[in-house]
Amino acid sequence: MPPATMNNSVLSLSNSTSVTQTLQSVRQRFSKLYKRKANLHHYLDNMEIGDFVDARERLDRVIEEYDAVHE
């Protein structure tokens, strides 16, 4: 469904192993912020510290899977 002011809309979905670099960049930025505990106070009302560790481990597994496919 296009926006009200437009006649057409376009959606592109793609899957590529080139996303690995982007995911590695996200992991690196997350690690820097997490190491300093930056902004954690915004999330700790609804999340546990362990949730952040789990998310990082899941991201590591996704990166490993994309690396395995890429090889």
All heavy atoms as TSV, in Angstrom:
chain	resi	resn	atom	element	x	y	z
A	1	MET	N	N	0.852	-1.164	0.000
A	1	MET	CA	C	0.000	0.000	0.000
A	1	MET	C	C	0.900	1.229	0.000
A	1	MET	O	O	1.703	1.422	0.914
A	1	MET	CB	C	-0.892	-0.050	1.227
A	1	MET	CG	C	-1.758	1.157	1.428
A	1	MET	SD	S	-3.092	1.315	0.267
A	1	MET	CE	C	-4.376	0.382	1.023
A	2	PRO	N	N	0.795	2.053	-1.005
A	2	PRO	CA	C	1.633	3.256	-1.053
A	2	PRO	C	C	1.168	4.307	-0.045
A	2	PRO	O	O	0.017	4.310	0.377
A	2	PRO	CB	C	1.447	3.758	-2.479
A	2	PRO	CG	C	0.166	3.193	-2.936
A	2	PRO	CD	C	-0.026	1.905	-2.187
A	3	PRO	N	N	2.084	5.205	0.322
A	3	PRO	CA	C	1.686	6.325	1.186
A	3	PRO	C	C	0.580	7.139	0.513
A	3	PRO	O	O	0.426	7.110	-0.714
A	3	PRO	CB	C	2.968	7.142	1.317
A	3	PRO	CG	C	4.071	6.198	0.983
A	3	PRO	CD	C	3.503	5.215	0.010
A	4	ALA	N	N	-0.174	7.865	1.297
A	4	ALA	CA	C	-1.335	8.600	0.787
A	4	ALA	C	C	-0.985	9.560	-0.332
A	4	ALA	O	O	-1.785	9.767	-1.239
A	4	ALA	CB	C	-2.008	9.346	1.934
A	5	THR	N	N	0.209	10.133	-0.308
A	5	THR	CA	C	0.573	11.125	-1.323
A	5	THR	C	C	1.275	10.513	-2.530
A	5	THR	O	O	1.661	11.238	-3.440
A	5	THR	CB	C	1.500	12.185	-0.699
A	5	THR	OG1	O	2.668	11.534	-0.197
A	5	THR	CG2	C	0.794	12.934	0.414
A	6	MET	N	N	1.414	9.189	-2.564
A	6	MET	CA	C	2.124	8.522	-3.655
A	6	MET	C	C	1.204	7.548	-4.387
A	6	MET	O	O	0.247	7.024	-3.832
A	6	MET	CB	C	3.327	7.735	-3.115
A	6	MET	CG	C	4.308	8.568	-2.363
A	6	MET	SD	S	5.134	9.648	-3.523
A	6	MET	CE	C	6.466	10.227	-2.538
A	7	ASN	N	N	1.519	7.303	-5.648
A	7	ASN	CA	C	0.750	6.352	-6.444
A	7	ASN	C	C	1.300	4.935	-6.328
A	7	ASN	O	O	0.569	3.968	-6.501
A	7	ASN	CB	C	0.740	6.759	-7.914
A	7	ASN	CG	C	0.001	8.058	-8.133
A	7	ASN	OD1	O	-0.961	8.351	-7.432
A	7	ASN	ND2	N	0.452	8.837	-9.092
A	8	ASN	N	N	2.588	4.804	-6.092
A	8	ASN	CA	C	3.246	3.505	-6.072
A	8	ASN	C	C	4.110	3.362	-4.824
A	8	ASN	O	O	4.491	4.344	-4.195
A	8	ASN	CB	C	4.157	3.348	-7.292
A	8	ASN	CG	C	3.402	3.457	-8.591
A	8	ASN	OD1	O	2.388	2.812	-8.767
A	8	ASN	ND2	N	3.886	4.291	-9.489
A	9	SER	N	N	4.421	2.117	-4.515
A	9	SER	CA	C	5.379	1.849	-3.450
A	9	SER	C	C	6.263	0.681	-3.886
A	9	SER	O	O	5.864	-0.133	-4.718
A	9	SER	CB	C	4.683	1.537	-2.132
A	9	SER	OG	O	3.983	0.321	-2.245
A	10	VAL	N	N	7.465	0.615	-3.324
A	10	VAL	CA	C	8.407	-0.431	-3.683
A	10	VAL	C	C	8.960	-1.043	-2.403
A	10	VAL	O	O	9.253	-0.338	-1.441
A	10	VAL	CB	C	9.580	0.144	-4.526
A	10	VAL	CG1	C	10.616	-0.920	-4.805
A	10	VAL	CG2	C	9.049	0.738	-5.810
A	11	LEU	N	N	9.090	-2.348	-2.402
A	11	LEU	CA	C	9.678	-3.058	-1.276
A	11	LEU	C	C	10.719	-4.010	-1.829
A	11	LEU	O	O	10.462	-4.733	-2.792
A	11	LEU	CB	C	8.616	-3.846	-0.512
A	11	LEU	CG	C	9.130	-4.797	0.568
A	11	LEU	CD1	C	9.777	-4.008	1.695
A	11	LEU	CD2	C	8.011	-5.667	1.077
A	12	SER	N	N	11.886	-3.990	-1.239
A	12	SER	CA	C	12.950	-4.898	-1.658
A	12	SER	C	C	13.445	-5.666	-0.449
A	12	SER	O	O	13.823	-5.072	0.558
A	12	SER	CB	C	14.103	-4.091	-2.274
A	12	SER	OG	O	15.187	-4.946	-2.541
A	13	LEU	N	N	13.404	-6.984	-0.546
A	13	LEU	CA	C	13.946	-7.847	0.489
A	13	LEU	C	C	15.092	-8.632	-0.125
A	13	LEU	O	O	14.969	-9.162	-1.216
A	13	LEU	CB	C	12.891	-8.828	1.006
A	13	LEU	CG	C	11.693	-8.226	1.701
A	13	LEU	CD1	C	10.685	-9.322	2.040
A	13	LEU	CD2	C	12.112	-7.505	2.958
A	14	SER	N	N	16.189	-8.685	0.597
A	14	SER	CA	C	17.312	-9.450	0.078
A	14	SER	C	C	18.072	-10.097	1.217
A	14	SER	O	O	18.019	-9.647	2.355
A	14	SER	CB	C	18.244	-8.556	-0.742
A	14	SER	OG	O	18.770	-7.530	0.056
A	15	ASN	N	N	18.776	-11.154	0.896
A	15	ASN	CA	C	19.587	-11.863	1.863
A	15	ASN	C	C	20.960	-12.038	1.238
A	15	ASN	O	O	21.084	-12.568	0.152
A	15	ASN	CB	C	18.960	-13.210	2.205
A	15	ASN	CG	C	19.663	-13.894	3.344
A	15	ASN	OD1	O	20.532	-13.321	3.978
A	15	ASN	ND2	N	19.288	-15.125	3.592
A	16	SER	N	N	21.953	-11.579	1.938
A	16	SER	CA	C	23.298	-11.625	1.376
A	16	SER	C	C	24.304	-11.828	2.491
A	16	SER	O	O	24.139	-11.318	3.596
A	16	SER	CB	C	23.585	-10.314	0.643
A	16	SER	OG	O	24.928	-10.274	0.252
A	17	THR	N	N	25.352	-12.550	2.187
A	17	THR	CA	C	26.400	-12.742	3.182
A	17	THR	C	C	27.197	-11.465	3.397
A	17	THR	O	O	27.978	-11.381	4.329
A	17	THR	CB	C	27.347	-13.881	2.787
A	17	THR	OG1	O	27.902	-13.600	1.507
A	17	THR	CG2	C	26.616	-15.206	2.769
A	18	SER	N	N	26.998	-10.460	2.573
A	18	SER	CA	C	27.717	-9.198	2.759
A	18	SER	C	C	27.222	-8.432	3.978
A	18	SER	O	O	27.833	-7.450	4.384
A	18	SER	CB	C	27.606	-8.321	1.509
A	18	SER	OG	O	26.273	-7.930	1.303
A	19	VAL	N	N	26.141	-8.897	4.579
A	19	VAL	CA	C	25.628	-8.265	5.791
A	19	VAL	C	C	26.568	-8.505	6.970
A	19	VAL	O	O	26.476	-7.831	7.994
A	19	VAL	CB	C	24.190	-8.753	6.086
A	19	VAL	CG1	C	24.204	-10.167	6.634
A	19	VAL	CG2	C	23.490	-7.830	7.048
A	20	THR	N	N	27.491	-9.440	6.839
A	20	THR	CA	C	28.417	-9.780	7.921
A	20	THR	C	C	29.175	-8.556	8.413
A	20	THR	O	O	29.324	-8.353	9.625
A	20	THR	CB	C	29.402	-10.866	7.471
A	20	THR	OG1	O	28.656	-11.996	7.025
A	20	THR	CG2	C	30.303	-11.296	8.600
A	21	GLN	N	N	29.663	-7.736	7.517
A	21	GLN	CA	C	30.411	-6.532	7.923
A	21	GLN	C	C	29.535	-5.603	8.746
A	21	GLN	O	O	29.987	-5.033	9.742
A	21	GLN	CB	C	30.962	-5.808	6.705
A	21	GLN	CG	C	32.100	-6.537	6.043
A	21	GLN	CD	C	32.591	-5.799	4.807
A	21	GLN	OE1	O	31.812	-5.108	4.132
A	21	GLN	NE2	N	33.864	-5.931	4.515
A	22	THR	N	N	28.304	-5.451	8.357
A	22	THR	CA	C	27.383	-4.595	9.107
A	22	THR	C	C	27.137	-5.161	10.494
A	22	THR	O	O	27.165	-4.423	11.490
A	22	THR	CB	C	26.054	-4.452	8.352
A	22	THR	OG1	O	26.318	-3.914	7.051
A	22	THR	CG2	C	25.094	-3.565	9.100
A	23	LEU	N	N	26.914	-6.456	10.574
A	23	LEU	CA	C	26.688	-7.097	11.875
A	23	LEU	C	C	27.920	-7.002	12.765
A	23	LEU	O	O	27.804	-6.777	13.973
A	23	LEU	CB	C	26.281	-8.553	11.689
A	23	LEU	CG	C	24.929	-8.787	11.005
A	23	LEU	CD1	C	24.721	-10.272	10.760
A	23	LEU	CD2	C	23.794	-8.188	11.800
A	24	GLN	N	N	29.097	-7.144	12.188
A	24	GLN	CA	C	30.326	-7.008	12.966
A	24	GLN	C	C	30.481	-5.581	13.492
A	24	GLN	O	O	30.928	-5.369	14.618
A	24	GLN	CB	C	31.532	-7.408	12.124
A	24	GLN	CG	C	31.612	-8.886	11.878
A	24	GLN	CD	C	32.675	-9.271	10.875
A	24	GLN	OE1	O	33.113	-8.456	10.065
A	24	GLN	NE2	N	33.087	-10.521	10.906
A	25	SER	N	N	30.094	-4.616	12.691
A	25	SER	CA	C	30.151	-3.226	13.120
A	25	SER	C	C	29.185	-2.974	14.278
A	25	SER	O	O	29.533	-2.302	15.253
A	25	SER	CB	C	29.817	-2.310	11.943
A	25	SER	OG	O	29.763	-0.973	12.343
A	26	VAL	N	N	27.979	-3.532	14.186
A	26	VAL	CA	C	26.997	-3.403	15.266
A	26	VAL	C	C	27.546	-4.037	16.536
A	26	VAL	O	O	27.455	-3.467	17.623
A	26	VAL	CB	C	25.654	-4.040	14.862
A	26	VAL	CG1	C	24.723	-4.184	16.052
A	26	VAL	CG2	C	24.994	-3.235	13.762
A	27	ARG	N	N	28.133	-5.239	16.398
A	27	ARG	CA	C	28.704	-5.928	17.552
A	27	ARG	C	C	29.807	-5.101	18.194
A	27	ARG	O	O	29.887	-4.983	19.415
A	27	ARG	CB	C	29.241	-7.296	17.144
A	27	ARG	CG	C	29.882	-8.052	18.309
A	27	ARG	CD	C	30.396	-9.395	17.917
A	27	ARG	NE	N	31.370	-9.269	16.856
A	27	ARG	CZ	C	31.882	-10.289	16.183
A	27	ARG	NH1	N	31.501	-11.508	16.439
A	27	ARG	NH2	N	32.761	-10.084	15.231
A	28	GLN	N	N	30.654	-4.499	17.383
A	28	GLN	CA	C	31.761	-3.686	17.908
A	28	GLN	C	C	31.241	-2.457	18.656
A	28	GLN	O	O	31.690	-2.157	19.762
A	28	GLN	CB	C	32.678	-3.258	16.765
A	28	GLN	CG	C	33.882	-2.479	17.218
A	28	GLN	CD	C	34.761	-2.075	16.048
A	28	GLN	OE1	O	34.355	-2.132	14.880
A	28	GLN	NE2	N	35.970	-1.655	16.335
A	29	ARG	N	N	30.263	-1.773	18.080
A	29	ARG	CA	C	29.694	-0.591	18.743
A	29	ARG	C	C	28.977	-0.982	20.030
A	29	ARG	O	O	29.087	-0.300	21.043
A	29	ARG	CB	C	28.756	0.150	17.791
A	29	ARG	CG	C	29.486	0.842	16.667
A	29	ARG	CD	C	28.570	1.746	15.879
A	29	ARG	NE	N	27.304	1.114	15.575
A	29	ARG	CZ	C	26.856	0.852	14.359
A	29	ARG	NH1	N	27.565	1.182	13.315
A	29	ARG	NH2	N	25.697	0.289	14.181
A	30	PHE	N	N	28.226	-2.085	19.980
A	30	PHE	CA	C	27.544	-2.572	21.175
A	30	PHE	C	C	28.555	-2.872	22.277
A	30	PHE	O	O	28.356	-2.490	23.434
A	30	PHE	CB	C	26.734	-3.827	20.857
A	30	PHE	CG	C	26.195	-4.511	22.076
A	30	PHE	CD1	C	25.040	-4.058	22.685
A	30	PHE	CD2	C	26.857	-5.590	22.633
A	30	PHE	CE1	C	24.544	-4.677	23.827
A	30	PHE	CE2	C	26.380	-6.219	23.768
A	30	PHE	CZ	C	25.219	-5.759	24.364
A	31	SER	N	N	29.634	-3.546	21.922
A	31	SER	CA	C	30.642	-3.928	22.918
A	31	SER	C	C	31.259	-2.706	23.588
A	31	SER	O	O	31.461	-2.701	24.809
A	31	SER	CB	C	31.735	-4.771	22.267
A	31	SER	OG	O	31.220	-6.003	21.849
A	32	LYS	N	N	31.531	-1.683	22.807
A	32	LYS	CA	C	32.109	-0.452	23.378
A	32	LYS	C	C	31.145	0.198	24.365
A	32	LYS	O	O	31.538	0.617	25.452
A	32	LYS	CB	C	32.458	0.539	22.272
A	32	LYS	CG	C	33.688	0.171	21.495
A	32	LYS	CD	C	33.948	1.206	20.416
A	32	LYS	CE	C	35.146	0.834	19.574
A	32	LYS	NZ	N	35.388	1.799	18.496
A	33	LEU	N	N	29.889	0.289	23.979
A	33	LEU	CA	C	28.896	0.909	24.856
A	33	LEU	C	C	28.618	0.043	26.084
A	33	LEU	O	O	28.505	0.555	27.198
A	33	LEU	CB	C	27.589	1.152	24.090
A	33	LEU	CG	C	27.642	2.223	23.016
A	33	LEU	CD1	C	26.365	2.206	22.184
A	33	LEU	CD2	C	27.869	3.586	23.628
A	34	TYR	N	N	28.524	-1.258	25.891
A	34	TYR	CA	C	28.227	-2.156	26.996
A	34	TYR	C	C	29.374	-2.179	28.005
A	34	TYR	O	O	29.138	-2.239	29.211
A	34	TYR	CB	C	27.943	-3.567	26.482
A	34	TYR	CG	C	27.527	-4.509	27.565
A	34	TYR	CD1	C	26.252	-4.427	28.117
A	34	TYR	CD2	C	28.394	-5.476	28.056
A	34	TYR	CE1	C	25.853	-5.281	29.131
A	34	TYR	CE2	C	28.005	-6.335	29.065
A	34	TYR	CZ	C	26.742	-6.232	29.594
A	34	TYR	OH	O	26.355	-7.071	30.604
A	35	LYS	N	N	30.574	-2.099	27.513
A	35	LYS	CA	C	31.741	-2.096	28.404
A	35	LYS	C	C	31.677	-0.904	29.364
A	35	LYS	O	O	32.039	-1.007	30.531
A	35	LYS	CB	C	33.021	-2.021	27.574
A	35	LYS	CG	C	34.300	-2.115	28.369
A	35	LYS	CD	C	35.490	-1.915	27.453
A	35	LYS	CE	C	36.335	-3.154	27.467
A	35	LYS	NZ	N	37.550	-3.003	26.674
A	36	ARG	N	N	31.190	0.227	28.879
A	36	ARG	CA	C	31.054	1.427	29.712
A	36	ARG	C	C	29.720	1.484	30.439
A	36	ARG	O	O	29.436	2.420	31.175
A	36	ARG	CB	C	31.181	2.679	28.843
A	36	ARG	CG	C	32.507	2.845	28.166
A	36	ARG	CD	C	32.560	4.129	27.393
A	36	ARG	NE	N	31.268	4.390	26.741
A	36	ARG	CZ	C	31.019	5.372	25.922
A	36	ARG	NH1	N	31.953	6.226	25.625
A	36	ARG	NH2	N	29.844	5.529	25.381
A	37	LYS	N	N	28.859	0.503	30.180
A	37	LYS	CA	C	27.495	0.467	30.732
A	37	LYS	C	C	26.694	1.701	30.296
A	37	LYS	O	O	25.796	2.164	30.999
A	37	LYS	CB	C	27.495	0.360	32.265
A	37	LYS	CG	C	28.288	-0.813	32.792
A	37	LYS	CD	C	27.620	-2.119	32.469
A	37	LYS	CE	C	28.353	-3.251	33.174
A	37	LYS	NZ	N	28.523	-4.426	32.381
A	38	ALA	N	N	27.033	2.202	29.133
A	38	ALA	CA	C	26.376	3.397	28.602
A	38	ALA	C	C	24.923	3.090	28.241
A	38	ALA	O	O	24.626	2.116	27.565
A	38	ALA	CB	C	27.121	3.910	27.369
A	39	ASN	N	N	24.030	3.904	28.700
A	39	ASN	CA	C	22.598	3.860	28.388
A	39	ASN	C	C	21.859	2.651	28.939
A	39	ASN	O	O	20.681	2.474	28.653
A	39	ASN	CB	C	22.366	3.956	26.874
A	39	ASN	CG	C	22.914	5.225	26.296
A	39	ASN	OD1	O	22.731	6.300	26.856
A	39	ASN	ND2	N	23.608	5.125	25.178
A	40	LEU	N	N	22.503	1.797	29.710
A	40	LEU	CA	C	21.816	0.620	30.241
A	40	LEU	C	C	20.655	1.002	31.152
A	40	LEU	O	O	19.627	0.312	31.182
A	40	LEU	CB	C	22.785	-0.272	31.018
A	40	LEU	CG	C	23.748	-1.105	30.200
A	40	LEU	CD1	C	24.607	-1.949	31.123
A	40	LEU	CD2	C	23.024	-1.973	29.204
A	41	HIS	N	N	20.803	2.102	31.869
A	41	HIS	CA	C	19.752	2.503	32.803
A	41	HIS	C	C	18.405	2.722	32.110
A	41	HIS	O	O	17.357	2.608	32.731
A	41	HIS	CB	C	20.178	3.753	33.572
A	41	HIS	CG	C	20.386	4.951	32.704
A	41	HIS	ND1	N	21.542	5.143	31.965
A	41	HIS	CD2	C	19.589	6.014	32.448
A	41	HIS	CE1	C	21.439	6.288	31.298
A	41	HIS	NE2	N	20.269	6.833	31.583
A	42	HIS	N	N	18.428	3.003	30.814
A	42	HIS	CA	C	17.178	3.197	30.075
A	42	HIS	C	C	16.413	1.887	29.900
A	42	HIS	O	O	15.199	1.893	29.696
A	42	HIS	CB	C	17.447	3.781	28.686
A	42	HIS	CG	C	17.975	5.178	28.715
A	42	HIS	ND1	N	17.217	6.256	29.107
A	42	HIS	CD2	C	19.203	5.662	28.410
A	42	HIS	CE1	C	17.946	7.358	29.034
A	42	HIS	NE2	N	19.155	7.023	28.618
A	43	TYR	N	N	17.115	0.776	29.955
A	43	TYR	CA	C	16.516	-0.514	29.643
A	43	TYR	C	C	16.306	-1.412	30.853
A	43	TYR	O	O	15.558	-2.377	30.782
A	43	TYR	CB	C	17.390	-1.256	28.622
A	43	TYR	CG	C	17.566	-0.471	27.355
A	43	TYR	CD1	C	18.717	0.295	27.142
A	43	TYR	CD2	C	16.585	-0.459	26.380
A	43	TYR	CE1	C	18.879	1.033	25.981
A	43	TYR	CE2	C	16.739	0.270	25.220
A	43	TYR	CZ	C	17.882	1.021	25.030
A	43	TYR	OH	O	18.033	1.750	23.885
A	44	LEU	N	N	16.963	-1.131	31.954
A	44	LEU	CA	C	16.963	-2.058	33.080
A	44	LEU	C	C	15.633	-2.134	33.831
A	44	LEU	O	O	15.441	-3.030	34.642
A	44	LEU	CB	C	18.106	-1.737	34.042
A	44	LEU	CG	C	19.490	-2.024	33.468
A	44	LEU	CD1	C	20.574	-1.647	34.462
A	44	LEU	CD2	C	19.621	-3.479	33.061
A	45	ASP	N	N	14.707	-1.237	33.555
A	45	ASP	CA	C	13.375	-1.353	34.151
A	45	ASP	C	C	12.628	-2.557	33.579
A	45	ASP	O	O	11.798	-3.162	34.254
A	45	ASP	CB	C	12.547	-0.092	33.903
A	45	ASP	CG	C	13.034	1.088	34.712
A	45	ASP	OD1	O	13.732	0.869	35.720
A	45	ASP	OD2	O	12.715	2.228	34.335
A	46	ASN	N	N	12.917	-2.904	32.319
A	46	ASN	CA	C	12.192	-3.972	31.628
A	46	ASN	C	C	13.063	-5.161	31.240
A	46	ASN	O	O	12.545	-6.142	30.723
A	46	ASN	CB	C	11.533	-3.417	30.370
A	46	ASN	CG	C	10.582	-2.299	30.696
A	46	ASN	OD1	O	9.756	-2.427	31.580
A	46	ASN	ND2	N	10.702	-1.189	30.003
A	47	MET	N	N	14.369	-5.046	31.440
A	47	MET	CA	C	15.292	-6.100	31.019
A	47	MET	C	C	16.284	-6.409	32.131
A	47	MET	O	O	16.488	-5.594	33.018
A	47	MET	CB	C	16.071	-5.660	29.768
A	47	MET	CG	C	15.226	-5.402	28.550
A	47	MET	SD	S	16.180	-4.773	27.173
A	47	MET	CE	C	17.127	-6.218	26.721
A	48	GLU	N	N	16.894	-7.568	32.032
A	48	GLU	CA	C	17.962	-7.965	32.941
A	48	GLU	C	C	19.299	-7.784	32.228
A	48	GLU	O	O	19.353	-7.802	30.992
A	48	GLU	CB	C	17.802	-9.446	33.323
A	48	GLU	CG	C	16.481	-9.794	33.955
A	48	GLU	CD	C	16.392	-9.329	35.390
A	48	GLU	OE1	O	17.432	-9.298	36.071
A	48	GLU	OE2	O	15.285	-8.988	35.829
A	49	ILE	N	N	20.369	-7.652	32.982
A	49	ILE	CA	C	21.708	-7.553	32.392
A	49	ILE	C	C	21.985	-8.784	31.523
A	49	ILE	O	O	22.578	-8.683	30.456
A	49	ILE	CB	C	22.782	-7.425	33.496
A	49	ILE	CG1	C	22.692	-6.063	34.172
A	49	ILE	CG2	C	24.174	-7.634	32.948
A	49	ILE	CD1	C	23.130	-4.896	33.336
A	50	GLY	N	N	21.518	-9.942	31.961
A	50	GLY	CA	C	21.729	-11.175	31.207
A	50	GLY	C	C	21.124	-11.142	29.814
A	50	GLY	O	O	21.609	-11.815	28.902
A	51	ASP	N	N	20.065	-10.346	29.633
A	51	ASP	CA	C	19.454	-10.219	28.308
A	51	ASP	C	C	20.430	-9.606	27.315
A	51	ASP	O	O	20.437	-9.972	26.136
A	51	ASP	CB	C	18.190	-9.358	28.379
A	51	ASP	CG	C	17.086	-10.008	29.194
A	51	ASP	OD1	O	17.074	-11.255	29.310
A	51	ASP	OD2	O	16.241	-9.263	29.726
A	52	PHE	N	N	21.251	-8.684	27.770
A	52	PHE	CA	C	22.245	-8.063	26.896
A	52	PHE	C	C	23.324	-9.064	26.512
A	52	PHE	O	O	23.773	-9.103	25.369
A	52	PHE	CB	C	22.868	-6.838	27.566
A	52	PHE	CG	C	21.908	-5.708	27.749
A	52	PHE	CD1	C	21.232	-5.540	28.946
A	52	PHE	CD2	C	21.655	-4.825	26.720
A	52	PHE	CE1	C	20.343	-4.503	29.115
A	52	PHE	CE2	C	20.758	-3.786	26.876
A	52	PHE	CZ	C	20.091	-3.624	28.085
A	53	VAL	N	N	23.724	-9.867	27.483
A	53	VAL	CA	C	24.733	-10.897	27.219
A	53	VAL	C	C	24.172	-11.920	26.228
A	53	VAL	O	O	24.863	-12.308	25.272
A	53	VAL	CB	C	25.164	-11.578	28.538
A	53	VAL	CG1	C	26.093	-12.737	28.270
A	53	VAL	CG2	C	25.809	-10.561	29.470
A	54	ASP	N	N	22.925	-12.332	26.430
A	54	ASP	CA	C	22.288	-13.278	25.506
A	54	ASP	C	C	22.202	-12.705	24.093
A	54	ASP	O	O	22.463	-13.403	23.110
A	54	ASP	CB	C	20.884	-13.636	25.984
A	54	ASP	CG	C	20.882	-14.480	27.242
A	54	ASP	OD1	O	21.938	-15.062	27.585
A	54	ASP	OD2	O	19.812	-14.551	27.901
A	55	ALA	N	N	21.839	-11.440	23.988
A	55	ALA	CA	C	21.731	-10.801	22.679
A	55	ALA	C	C	23.083	-10.775	21.978
A	55	ALA	O	O	23.168	-11.040	20.772
A	55	ALA	CB	C	21.179	-9.390	22.820
A	56	ARG	N	N	24.127	-10.477	22.726
A	56	ARG	CA	C	25.474	-10.465	22.139
A	56	ARG	C	C	25.861	-11.861	21.660
A	56	ARG	O	O	26.413	-12.028	20.571
A	56	ARG	CB	C	26.471	-9.947	23.173
A	56	ARG	CG	C	27.931	-10.159	22.844
A	56	ARG	CD	C	28.365	-9.284	21.676
A	56	ARG	NE	N	29.662	-9.671	21.186
A	56	ARG	CZ	C	30.810	-9.195	21.610
A	56	ARG	NH1	N	30.844	-8.278	22.538
A	56	ARG	NH2	N	31.941	-9.595	21.081
A	57	GLU	N	N	25.568	-12.891	22.440
A	57	GLU	CA	C	25.886	-14.263	22.047
A	57	GLU	C	C	25.100	-14.676	20.804
A	57	GLU	O	O	25.637	-15.334	19.908
A	57	GLU	CB	C	25.594	-15.216	23.198
A	57	GLU	CG	C	26.565	-15.051	24.359
A	57	GLU	CD	C	26.166	-15.839	25.598
A	57	GLU	OE1	O	25.085	-16.477	25.596
A	57	GLU	OE2	O	26.949	-15.810	26.566
A	58	ARG	N	N	23.856	-14.269	20.733
A	58	ARG	CA	C	23.050	-14.576	19.542
A	58	ARG	C	C	23.604	-13.875	18.311
A	58	ARG	O	O	23.661	-14.460	17.224
A	58	ARG	CB	C	21.600	-14.176	19.767
A	58	ARG	CG	C	20.892	-15.064	20.747
A	58	ARG	CD	C	19.477	-14.624	20.979
A	58	ARG	NE	N	18.896	-15.402	22.070
A	58	ARG	CZ	C	17.796	-15.077	22.685
A	58	ARG	NH1	N	17.125	-13.993	22.315
A	58	ARG	NH2	N	17.336	-15.824	23.658
A	59	LEU	N	N	23.997	-12.641	18.478
A	59	LEU	CA	C	24.594	-11.908	17.367
A	59	LEU	C	C	25.882	-12.586	16.917
A	59	LEU	O	O	26.134	-12.724	15.714
A	59	LEU	CB	C	24.857	-10.451	17.758
A	59	LEU	CG	C	25.450	-9.557	16.682
A	59	LEU	CD1	C	24.578	-9.529	15.429
A	59	LEU	CD2	C	25.663	-8.153	17.224
A	60	ASP	N	N	26.690	-13.044	17.854
A	60	ASP	CA	C	27.919	-13.766	17.511
A	60	ASP	C	C	27.597	-15.016	16.692
A	60	ASP	O	O	28.284	-15.312	15.707
A	60	ASP	CB	C	28.687	-14.160	18.770
A	60	ASP	CG	C	29.361	-12.975	19.452
A	60	ASP	OD1	O	29.542	-11.928	18.808
A	60	ASP	OD2	O	29.702	-13.109	20.643
A	61	ARG	N	N	26.546	-15.744	17.086
A	61	ARG	CA	C	26.174	-16.957	16.350
A	61	ARG	C	C	25.698	-16.634	14.932
A	61	ARG	O	O	26.026	-17.343	13.980
A	61	ARG	CB	C	25.105	-17.734	17.114
A	61	ARG	CG	C	25.660	-18.495	18.296
A	61	ARG	CD	C	24.669	-19.521	18.832
A	61	ARG	NE	N	23.402	-18.944	19.252
A	61	ARG	CZ	C	23.128	-18.531	20.486
A	61	ARG	NH1	N	24.037	-18.612	21.433
A	61	ARG	NH2	N	21.947	-18.037	20.782
A	62	VAL	N	N	24.933	-15.561	14.797
A	62	VAL	CA	C	24.457	-15.164	13.466
A	62	VAL	C	C	25.648	-14.807	12.577
A	62	VAL	O	O	25.717	-15.227	11.415
A	62	VAL	CB	C	23.462	-13.988	13.561
A	62	VAL	CG1	C	23.188	-13.396	12.191
A	62	VAL	CG2	C	22.168	-14.429	14.218
A	63	ILE	N	N	26.599	-14.076	13.117
A	63	ILE	CA	C	27.792	-13.705	12.345
A	63	ILE	C	C	28.561	-14.961	11.942
A	63	ILE	O	O	28.994	-15.089	10.787
A	63	ILE	CB	C	28.676	-12.733	13.138
A	63	ILE	CG1	C	27.974	-11.383	13.270
A	63	ILE	CG2	C	30.042	-12.567	12.471
A	63	ILE	CD1	C	28.643	-10.413	14.230
A	64	GLU	N	N	28.711	-15.901	12.875
A	64	GLU	CA	C	29.406	-17.156	12.564
A	64	GLU	C	C	28.686	-17.928	11.451
A	64	GLU	O	O	29.327	-18.489	10.559
A	64	GLU	CB	C	29.515	-18.029	13.815
A	64	GLU	CG	C	30.496	-17.510	14.837
A	64	GLU	CD	C	30.444	-18.295	16.136
A	64	GLU	OE1	O	29.747	-19.335	16.206
A	64	GLU	OE2	O	31.119	-17.869	17.090
A	65	GLU	N	N	27.367	-17.948	11.494
A	65	GLU	CA	C	26.601	-18.659	10.464
A	65	GLU	C	C	26.782	-18.007	9.104
A	65	GLU	O	O	26.943	-18.706	8.098
A	65	GLU	CB	C	25.125	-18.718	10.851
A	65	GLU	CG	C	24.856	-19.639	12.024
A	65	GLU	CD	C	23.414	-19.595	12.492
A	65	GLU	OE1	O	22.556	-18.991	11.812
A	65	GLU	OE2	O	23.136	-20.166	13.567
A	66	TYR	N	N	26.734	-16.692	9.058
A	66	TYR	CA	C	26.955	-16.016	7.775
A	66	TYR	C	C	28.379	-16.235	7.286
A	66	TYR	O	O	28.605	-16.430	6.088
A	66	TYR	CB	C	26.663	-14.512	7.890
A	66	TYR	CG	C	25.228	-14.159	7.613
A	66	TYR	CD1	C	24.361	-13.814	8.636
A	66	TYR	CD2	C	24.720	-14.165	6.315
A	66	TYR	CE1	C	23.042	-13.489	8.391
A	66	TYR	CE2	C	23.413	-13.840	6.053
A	66	TYR	CZ	C	22.573	-13.502	7.079
A	66	TYR	OH	O	21.265	-13.187	6.814
A	67	ASP	N	N	29.345	-16.236	8.183
A	67	ASP	CA	C	30.726	-16.498	7.791
A	67	ASP	C	C	30.870	-17.905	7.219
A	67	ASP	O	O	31.582	-18.123	6.237
A	67	ASP	CB	C	31.684	-16.324	8.971
A	67	ASP	CG	C	31.989	-14.871	9.267
A	67	ASP	OD1	O	31.759	-14.010	8.385
A	67	ASP	OD2	O	32.448	-14.577	10.384
A	68	ALA	N	N	30.196	-18.877	7.821
A	68	ALA	CA	C	30.265	-20.253	7.342
A	68	ALA	C	C	29.670	-20.382	5.941
A	68	ALA	O	O	30.211	-21.109	5.097
A	68	ALA	CB	C	29.534	-21.184	8.314
A	69	VAL	N	N	28.586	-19.691	5.684
A	69	VAL	CA	C	27.963	-19.728	4.349
A	69	VAL	C	C	28.854	-19.035	3.336
A	69	VAL	O	O	28.961	-19.474	2.190
A	69	VAL	CB	C	26.566	-19.049	4.396
A	69	VAL	CG1	C	26.005	-18.873	3.002
A	69	VAL	CG2	C	25.623	-19.840	5.277
A	70	HIS	N	N	29.493	-17.976	3.751
A	70	HIS	CA	C	30.325	-17.183	2.851
A	70	HIS	C	C	31.554	-17.942	2.394
A	70	HIS	O	O	32.051	-17.746	1.299
A	70	HIS	CB	C	30.722	-15.864	3.531
A	70	HIS	CG	C	31.380	-14.909	2.602
A	70	HIS	ND1	N	32.735	-14.776	2.548
A	70	HIS	CD2	C	30.871	-14.057	1.682
A	70	HIS	CE1	C	33.038	-13.872	1.643
A	70	HIS	NE2	N	31.916	-13.414	1.113
A	71	GLU	N	N	32.066	-18.834	3.243
A	71	GLU	CA	C	33.277	-19.589	2.910
A	71	GLU	C	C	32.992	-20.636	1.928
A	71	GLU	O	O	32.729	-20.993	1.046
A	71	GLU	CB	C	33.869	-20.247	4.155
A	71	GLU	CG	C	34.373	-19.249	5.132
A	71	GLU	CD	C	34.829	-19.903	6.419
A	71	GLU	OE1	O	34.715	-21.134	6.578
A	71	GLU	OE2	O	35.332	-19.178	7.296
